[in-house]
Amino acid sequence: MANIARRSLLRAATLASVAAAGGFTPGFGLPLLASSGADQAGQSGQAGQGVTHTLAHYLVNAKYEDLPPKVRKEGLRTLLNWVGVAVGGSRHETVDIAVAALAPFSGLQQAGLLGRRERFDIMNAAFVNAISSHIFDYDDTHLKTIIHPSGPAISPILALSEYRNVSGKEFLNALVLGVETACRIGNAVYPDHYDRGWHITGTAGVFGGAAAAGKLLGLNEQQMVWALGLAASQPVGLRESFGSMNKSFNPGRAAHNALTAALLASKNYDSSEQMIEAKRGWASTISTKQDYREITEGLGQRYEAALNTYKPFACGIVLHPAIDAAIQLRNENKLTPDQIDRIDLRVNPLVLELTGKKTPNEGLEGKFSVYHAVAIAIVEGNGGEKQFSDRAVRDPVVVGLRSKVFPVVDPVIKSEQVDMTITLKDGRRLHKFIQHAVGSLEVPMSDAALEAKFTGLAEGILPKDQTRKLMDDCWNLENLPSAAAVAKAAVIV
């Protein structure tokens, strides 16, 4: 008790000093905390003083009733998309291996594994469900940071909802706050953090999961500070893992770590109170950029969660413009592979950096090959999970066509754009410039398209009537007395 009293005194002193400097506003706390060039040279801890406390204060006090209707609706779309991809990925070899490895050591059967019969303890259920939701690379994307926020945020709270009663409204509020937290913290360090090789879905996503779980656990402000601090100590994920099972491990571990942080904090397991912004804290240690205004400005007024997007294609977001262009040219001209002499495309530098594999041998590698993505889009007119299977990357027609794909980096081309020209053997040249690919904020997937995606993913896993009920439960979350209904509708009985 003496230690807790001492920490409370230190906390009060810290907040008083920030307020005296004009950097903290009572209420939800919207401090203007910038990071100057000097900050980036090593002084960022001082400039960002109070960030962790400001964020915690907001999270603890934010209510469902505060969420604008548009944000609530986007939260429901985020949930629907995440449940669909988690069910769809549930039978992948990656998930089978994880379940087989952990089953002997999983504790009480507290929470279901989506799309499966097994039940694990909530920690391991959160881990496996997050893996399942990311294995197809078909989950949501916050385009400003390319974070996939739902896996680390929803997996912990869905498992938690089976352990303790949580209403649908409480669940949706926590979901939105989790996505908001991950994306705001990601904004503060992107792109430098990502360029250094970190998988930002894991490293920033862990904060979202801790915030969401902490909200449902009813953490007070001090405990939420500790939960965020414990999350900061557990960054996970390197870009070198892309193209392997390890990539989906990253959001899985982030979900597990997030729930661990929140549960520990709920029992007063403490942490430094400046773990995000301190000189030797999270942001300064793993990034050369720290813009703390991205975390604290406009809390409760502008929502990064409203900017979430959903993939029509089961691969990295940087490939979507190329797939969109290829499918449009194919359909408009009724193209067949034997007509094509070559396919030239001007792409953003990230395309070849992230998806430059010329000869993928497995489906997971195909998700990181612009050559395969364009070829399969021409051959099959789609970019769903079936187009990134082992079968697809080994198809002789696809293999032959991908040798005719010639991407060239052009820094003028934005990441959401592509300039494609297909030269036919008869001499015709077909051109398509994509300004914004389908699935972007400018050309979003409709609710009907999300349902079609969900239905396709659940096919062969859940009966059609169960799939329909599960989608209805997602849309009707706000009226559910228990959010666990979603988890129960998503498992094999």
C-alpha positions in Angstrom: 0.0 0.0 0.0 2.9 2.3 0.8 4.3 1.7 -2.7 0.9 2.5 -4.3 0.6 5.7 -2.3 4.1 6.7 -3.4 3.3 6.1 -7.0 0.1 8.1 -6.7 2.1 11.0 -5.3 4.6 10.8 -8.2 1.8 10.7 -10.7 0.1 13.8 -9.2 3.5 15.6 -9.3 4.0 14.6 -13.0 0.5 15.8 -14.1 1.0 19.0 -12.2 4.2 19.8 -13.9 2.7 19.0 -17.3 -0.3 21.2 -16.6 1.9 24.1 -15.4 3.7 23.9 -18.7 0.4 24.3 -20.6 0.5 20.8 -22.0 -2.4 19.1 -20.3 -6.1 20.0 -20.4 -8.5 18.4 -17.9 -11.5 16.4 -19.1 -10.6 14.0 -21.8 -7.2 15.7 -22.1 -6.2 17.0 -25.5 -2.6 18.3 -25.0 -0.6 19.7 -27.8 2.4 17.5 -27.6 4.7 17.9 -30.6 8.0 16.4 -31.5 10.6 18.7 -32.9 13.8 17.9 -34.7 15.7 18.2 -31.4 13.2 15.8 -30.0 14.0 13.2 -32.7 17.7 13.6 -31.8 17.0 12.3 -28.3 14.9 14.9 -26.5 11.5 13.4 -27.3 10.8 12.2 -23.7 10.5 15.8 -22.5 8.3 17.0 -25.4 6.0 14.1 -25.1 5.5 14.3 -21.4 2.1 13.1 -20.2 1.2 11.1 -23.4 0.6 7.8 -21.6 -1.5 9.4 -18.9 -3.5 11.5 -21.4 -4.3 8.4 -23.4 -5.2 6.4 -20.4 -7.4 9.2 -19.1 -9.4 9.2 -22.3 -9.7 5.4 -22.5 -11.0 5.1 -19.0 -13.6 7.8 -19.4 -14.8 7.2 -23.0 -18.3 5.9 -23.2 -20.3 4.1 -25.9 -22.7 7.0 -26.0 -19.9 9.3 -27.0 -19.3 7.3 -30.3 -20.7 9.0 -33.4 -23.1 6.8 -35.4 -20.6 6.6 -38.3 -17.9 5.3 -35.9 -20.2 2.8 -34.4 -21.2 1.5 -37.9 -17.5 1.2 -38.9 -16.9 -0.7 -35.7 -19.6 -3.2 -36.7 -18.0 -3.5 -40.2 -14.7 -4.1 -38.6 -16.1 -6.8 -36.4 -17.9 -8.5 -39.4 -14.8 -8.5 -41.5 -12.6 -9.8 -38.7 -14.9 -12.7 -37.8 -15.2 -13.7 -41.4 -11.4 -13.8 -42.0 -10.9 -15.6 -38.6 -13.4 -18.3 -39.5 -12.0 -18.5 -43.0 -8.4 -19.0 -41.8 -9.4 -21.5 -39.1 -8.6 -24.6 -41.2 -5.2 -23.4 -42.5 -2.2 -25.6 -41.8 -0.7 -22.7 -39.8 -3.7 -22.8 -37.3 -3.6 -26.6 -37.2 0.0 -26.5 -36.2 -0.6 -23.9 -33.5 -3.5 -25.8 -32.0 -1.6 -29.0 -32.0 1.4 -27.4 -30.4 -0.5 -25.6 -27.6 -3.4 -28.0 -26.9 -1.4 -30.1 -24.4 -0.6 -27.0 -22.4 -3.8 -24.9 -22.7 -5.5 -24.5 -19.4 -9.3 -24.4 -18.7 -11.6 -24.5 -21.7 -12.8 -20.9 -21.4 -13.1 -19.6 -25.0 -13.8 -21.0 -28.4 -11.5 -21.1 -31.5 -13.5 -19.6 -34.3 -14.4 -22.1 -37.0 -13.3 -25.0 -34.9 -14.5 -27.3 -32.1 -11.6 -26.8 -29.7 -11.8 -24.6 -26.6 -8.7 -23.1 -25.0 -8.0 -20.8 -22.0 -8.6 -17.2 -22.9 -4.9 -16.4 -23.4 -4.3 -19.1 -25.9 -7.7 -18.6 -27.6 -6.8 -14.9 -28.2 -3.5 -16.0 -29.6 -4.9 -18.6 -32.0 -7.9 -16.5 -33.2 -5.6 -13.6 -34.0 -3.3 -16.0 -36.0 -6.4 -17.3 -37.8 -7.6 -13.8 -38.7 -4.3 -12.8 -40.3 -3.1 -15.9 -42.1 -4.9 -15.0 -45.3 -3.7 -11.4 -45.2 -7.3 -10.6 -45.8 -8.0 -8.6 -42.6 -8.7 -4.9 -42.2 -6.1 -2.2 -43.0 -5.6 1.3 -41.6 -4.1 2.8 -44.8 -2.2 5.6 -43.1 0.0 3.1 -41.3 -0.9 -0.3 -43.0 -1.7 -1.6 -39.5 -4.2 -4.5 -39.4 -5.7 -3.4 -36.1 -8.6 -5.8 -35.5 -6.6 -9.0 -34.8 -4.7 -7.7 -31.8 -7.7 -5.7 -30.6 -10.7 -8.0 -31.1 -9.1 -11.4 -30.3 -8.4 -10.6 -26.6 -11.8 -9.1 -25.9 -13.8 -11.8 -27.7 -12.1 -14.4 -25.5 -12.6 -12.2 -22.5 -16.3 -11.9 -23.3 -16.7 -15.6 -22.9 -15.0 -15.5 -19.5 -17.0 -12.6 -18.0 -20.3 -11.1 -19.2 -19.9 -8.1 -21.5 -22.8 -6.4 -23.3 -22.7 -5.8 -27.0 -22.5 -2.0 -26.4 -19.6 -2.4 -24.0 -17.9 -4.7 -26.5 -18.3 -2.3 -29.4 -17.0 0.6 -27.4 -13.9 -1.4 -26.4 -13.4 -2.5 -30.0 -13.4 1.0 -31.3 -11.1 2.3 -28.5 -8.7 -0.6 -29.2 -8.5 0.2 -32.9 -8.2 3.9 -32.2 -5.3 3.4 -29.8 -3.3 1.1 -32.1 -3.8 3.4 -35.1 -3.0 6.6 -33.2 0.2 5.2 -31.8 1.1 3.8 -35.2 0.6 7.3 -36.7 3.1 8.7 -34.2 6.0 6.6 -35.5 5.1 5.7 -39.1 6.8 5.3 -41.6 10.2 5.4 -39.9 9.3 2.6 -37.5 8.1 0.4 -40.3 11.1 1.3 -42.5 13.4 0.0 -39.8 11.9 -3.5 -40.2 9.2 -3.7 -37.6 5.8 -5.3 -38.3 3.7 -2.4 -37.1 0.5 -4.6 -36.7 2.2 -6.4 -33.8 4.2 -3.5 -32.3 1.4 -1.0 -32.3 -1.4 -3.5 -32.2 -0.5 -4.7 -28.7 -1.5 -1.2 -27.4 -4.9 -1.6 -29.0 -5.5 -4.9 -27.4 -4.4 -3.8 -24.0 -6.6 -0.7 -24.2 -9.6 -2.8 -25.4 -9.2 -5.5 -22.8 -8.4 -2.9 -20.1 -11.7 -1.1 -20.9 -13.7 -4.3 -20.4 -11.9 -5.2 -17.2 -12.9 -1.8 -15.8 -9.3 -0.6 -15.2 -9.0 2.8 -13.4 -6.8 5.4 -14.9 -3.7 4.4 -13.0 -4.1 0.7 -14.0 -4.7 1.7 -17.6 -1.4 3.6 -17.5 0.3 0.4 -16.3 -1.5 -1.7 -19.0 -0.2 0.6 -21.7 3.3 0.5 -20.1 3.3 -3.3 -20.0 2.1 -3.4 -23.6 5.0 -1.1 -24.6 7.4 -3.6 -23.1 6.1 -6.3 -25.5 6.6 -5.1 -29.1 6.5 -8.1 -31.5 7.0 -8.6 -35.2 9.7 -8.1 -37.9 9.0 -7.7 -41.6 11.5 -10.4 -42.3 8.7 -12.8 -41.3 6.6 -11.8 -44.3 5.7 -14.7 -46.5 5.9 -17.3 -43.7 3.7 -18.5 -40.9 5.6 -16.2 -38.7 3.8 -13.2 -40.1 0.5 -14.3 -38.6 2.3 -15.2 -35.3 2.9 -11.4 -34.8 -0.7 -10.3 -34.3 -1.3 -13.5 -32.4 1.4 -12.8 -29.9 0.3 -9.1 -29.8 -3.2 -10.2 -28.8 -1.8 -12.6 -26.1 0.6 -9.9 -24.8 -2.2 -7.3 -24.7 -4.4 -9.5 -22.6 -1.5 -10.3 -20.3 -0.8 -6.6 -19.9 -4.4 -5.8 -19.0 -4.9 -8.7 -16.6 -1.7 -7.9 -14.8 -2.5 -4.2 -14.5 -6.0 -5.1 -13.1 -4.2 -6.6 -10.1 -1.9 -3.6 -9.7 1.2 -5.0 -11.5 2.8 -1.7 -12.2 5.1 -0.2 -14.9 6.8 3.0 -15.7 4.2 5.7 -16.2 5.9 7.2 -19.3 6.5 4.0 -21.3 5.3 5.4 -24.6 7.1 8.8 -24.5 10.1 8.5 -22.2 13.6 9.0 -23.6 14.2 5.3 -23.3 10.6 4.3 -23.8 8.8 2.6 -26.7 8.6 5.4 -29.3 12.2 6.6 -29.0 13.6 3.1 -28.9 12.0 1.7 -32.0 11.6 4.7 -34.2 13.5 7.8 -35.4 10.2 9.7 -35.6 8.0 10.5 -32.7 5.0 12.8 -33.3 3.0 12.6 -30.1 0.3 14.9 -31.3 -0.9 12.0 -33.4 -1.7 10.1 -30.1 -3.3 12.8 -28.1 -4.8 15.5 -30.3 -8.5 15.3 -30.9 -9.2 12.3 -28.7 -13.0 11.8 -28.8 -13.3 14.3 -31.6 -11.7 12.7 -34.6 -11.5 8.9 -35.0 -8.8 6.9 -36.8 -11.2 3.9 -36.3 -13.5 5.5 -38.8 -10.7 5.3 -41.4 -10.5 1.5 -41.3 -10.7 -0.3 -44.7 -11.4 -3.9 -45.8 -9.6 -6.0 -48.4 -11.4 -7.3 -51.5 -8.1 -9.2 -52.2 -6.3 -11.7 -49.9 -2.9 -10.2 -50.0 -0.8 -7.1 -49.0 -2.6 -3.8 -49.6 0.2 -2.5 -51.9 -0.8 -5.2 -54.4 -4.5 -4.1 -54.6 -4.1 -1.4 -57.3 -2.3 -3.9 -59.6 -4.9 -6.6 -59.1 -7.7 -4.1 -59.6 -6.2 -2.9 -62.9 -5.5 -6.4 -64.1 -9.1 -7.6 -63.4 -10.6 -4.5 -65.1 -8.5 -4.9 -68.2 -9.3 -8.6 -68.3 -13.0 -8.2 -68.0 -13.3 -5.1 -70.3 -11.4 -6.9 -73.1 -12.2 -10.5 -72.4 -8.5 -11.3 -72.2 -7.0 -14.8 -72.1 -3.4 -15.5 -71.1 -2.4 -16.7 -74.6 -3.2 -13.3 -76.1 -0.7 -11.4 -73.9 2.9 -10.6 -75.0 3.9 -8.5 -71.9 2.4 -6.6 -68.9 4.2 -3.4 -67.9 3.3 -1.6 -64.8 4.7 1.5 -63.0 4.5 1.0 -59.2 5.3 2.7 -56.0 8.7 1.7 -54.5 6.9 -0.2 -51.7 5.5 -2.7 -54.2 8.8 -4.2 -55.1 10.2 -3.8 -51.6 7.4 -5.8 -50.1 6.1 -8.0 -52.9 9.1 -8.5 -55.2 9.2 -12.4 -55.0 9.5 -13.5 -58.6 9.1 -17.2 -58.2 6.8 -18.0 -55.2 6.5 -21.7 -54.5 3.8 -21.6 -51.8 0.5 -19.7 -51.4 1.9 -17.6 -48.5 4.8 -16.5 -50.7 2.3 -15.6 -53.5 0.8 -12.9 -51.3 4.2 -11.2 -51.6 4.7 -11.5 -55.3 3.4 -8.7 -57.6 4.3 -11.1 -60.5 1.9 -13.8 -59.2 -0.8 -11.3 -58.2 -1.1 -9.8 -61.7 -0.9 -13.1 -63.4 -3.5 -14.8 -61.3 -5.8 -11.8 -61.7 -5.6 -12.1 -65.5 -6.0 -15.9 -65.5 -8.9 -16.2 -62.9 -10.3 -12.7 -62.7 -10.2 -12.6 -58.9 -7.8 -12.1 -56.0 -9.4 -14.0 -53.2 -7.9 -16.7 -51.0 -8.2 -19.4 -53.6 -6.0 -17.3 -55.9 -3.2 -17.3 -53.2 -3.2 -21.0 -52.5 -0.4 -23.5 -53.2 -2.5 -24.7 -56.2 -2.6 -21.2 -57.7 1.1 -20.4 -57.4 2.0 -23.7 -59.1 -0.5 -23.5 -61.9 1.5 -23.8 -65.2 -0.5 -21.1 -66.9 0.0 -18.7 -64.1 3.7 -19.5 -63.8 4.1 -18.8 -67.5 2.2 -15.5 -67.4 4.1 -14.1 -64.4 7.3 -14.2 -66.5 5.7 -11.6 -68.7 5.0 -9.2 -65.8 7.5 -6.3 -65.7 7.0 -3.9 -62.8 9.1 -0.7 -62.7 9.5 1.5 -59.7 8.3 5.1 -60.2 8.5 7.3 -57.1 5.8 9.5 -58.6 3.3 6.7 -58.3 1.6 6.7 -54.9 1.1 3.5 -52.9 -2.6 3.5 -53.7 -1.9 3.8 -57.5 -0.7 1.8 -60.4 -0.1 2.5 -64.1 -0.6 -0.7 -66.2 -0.1 -1.4 -69.9 -0.8 -4.8 -71.4 0.7 -5.4 -74.9 -1.1 -8.1 -76.9 0.5 -10.3 -79.5 -1.6 -8.7 -82.2 0.1 -5.3 -81.3 -2.7 -3.7 -79.4 -1.9 -1.9 -76.2 -4.4 -1.8 -73.3 -3.9 0.8 -70.6 -5.4 1.3 -67.1 -4.4 3.8 -64.4 -5.8 3.1 -60.9 -6.1 6.2 -58.8 -7.7 4.4 -55.8 -8.2 0.6 -55.7 -11.5 -1.0 -54.7 -11.5 -1.4 -50.9 -9.9 2.0 -50.3 -11.5 4.8 -48.4 -12.5 6.4 -51.7 -13.9 3.2 -53.2 -15.0 1.3 -50.1 -16.4 -2.2 -50.0 -20.2 -2.1 -49.5 -21.9 -4.0 -46.7 -23.2 -6.4 -49.3 -19.6 -7.0 -50.6 -18.4 -7.6 -47.0 -21.2 -10.2 -46.5 -20.2 -11.9 -49.8 -16.6 -12.0 -48.7 -17.7 -13.4 -45.3 -19.9 -16.1 -46.9 -17.2 -17.2 -49.3 -14.7 -17.5 -46.4 -17.1 -19.5 -44.2 -18.1 -21.8 -47.0 -17.2 -25.4 -46.2 -16.6 -24.5 -42.5 -19.9 -23.3 -41.2 -23.4 -24.4 -42.5 -25.2 -21.6 -44.5 -27.8 -21.0 -41.8 -25.1 -20.6 -39.1 -23.1 -18.3 -41.3 -26.2 -16.1 -41.8 -26.9 -16.0 -38.0 -23.3 -15.2 -37.3 -23.4 -12.2 -39.7 -26.6 -11.1 -38.2 -25.1 -11.3 -34.7 -22.2 -9.1 -35.8 -24.5 -6.5 -37.3 -26.8 -6.6 -34.2 -24.0 -6.5 -31.7 -25.3 -3.3 -30.0 -28.5 -5.1 -29.0 -26.9 -8.3 -27.7 -27.0 -8.7 -23.9 -23.9 -10.7 -24.2 -21.2 -10.3 -26.8 -20.2 -13.9 -26.2 -23.1 -14.7 -28.6 -20.8 -13.8 -31.5 -18.1 -16.3 -30.3 -20.6 -19.0 -29.7 -22.1 -18.6 -33.2 -18.7 -18.8 -34.8 -17.6 -22.2 -33.6 -18.3 -25.8 -34.6 -20.7 -27.5 -32.2 
